[in-house]
Amino acid sequence: MLIEIKGKAKHLKKKDIRKAVETFAGYLLSDKLSSCVELKIILSKKHLSKGIDGYCDWMDNSKSPRMFEIVVRPSLKAEDLLQLLAHEMVHLKQFAKNELFDYSCGSKSRFNGKVYNRDKLDYWFLPWEIEAYGRERGLYIKYLDSRKDK
């Protein structure tokens, strides 16, 4: 995976961010898929709406995207930032494996073959968010465990 990091986090070094993202990718993506993915991580609050700490989006116009951008609030505490990155990496996996697709017009998304209207469902009940929230803590713990081995 090609990872570019722009900006600076208040409580984490870029090398720690890179290692965490590589760890998350190791659990979420096959080696073959990971080798094709390009990721730009932007540490900047000016790209975020009020109340939003981060998001993941794809940057290429492919049915199976390989170029992604994750934007995160740089002032987050280290633990919060790492868990947010884990959450957004689950979304990257969903996009890269064509599990999740956001339609450009309107508020519809397709997840695992089923179309959902985001305006008609509570955010907490969107199935792609349930997966991301469900996996973020475990990915974060696995990252911490990987650091203890060294």
QUIWO-V628418 format. One record per pair of residues at least 4 apart in sequence whose ideal C-beta (glycine too) atoms are under 6 Angstrom apart, sorted by the first residue. I is the first residue (numbers start at 1). J is the second residue. Records with the same first field share a line. If there is no record, write none. Layout:
I: J / J
This chain:
1: 25 / 34 / 37
2: 38
3: 18 / 21 / 39
4: 40
5: 14 / 17 / 41
6: 42
7: 42 / 43 / 44 / 74
8: 43
9: 43 / 74
10: 74 / 75
11: 77 / 78
12: 16 / 17 / 78 / 81
20: 82 / 85 / 143
23: 143 / 146
24: 28 / 86 / 89 / 139
25: 29 / 34
28: 89 / 93
29: 33 / 34 / 93
36: 66
37: 66
38: 67
39: 68
40: 69
41: 70
42: 71
43: 72 / 74
45: 73
47: 71
48: 52 / 73
53: 73 / 84
54: 71 / 72 / 84 / 88
55: 71
56: 70 / 88 / 91 / 92
57: 69
58: 65 / 68 / 95
59: 67 / 69
60: 65 / 67
64: 98
65: 95
68: 92
70: 88
72: 84
76: 80 / 81
82: 140
83: 136 / 140
86: 136 / 139 / 140
87: 132 / 136
90: 132 / 135
91: 132
92: 96
93: 97
94: 99 / 100 / 128
95: 100
99: 112
100: 111 / 128
101: 110
102: 109
103: 108
107: 118 / 119
108: 115 / 117
109: 116 / 118
110: 115
111: 127 / 128
121: 125 / 126
130: 134
135: 139
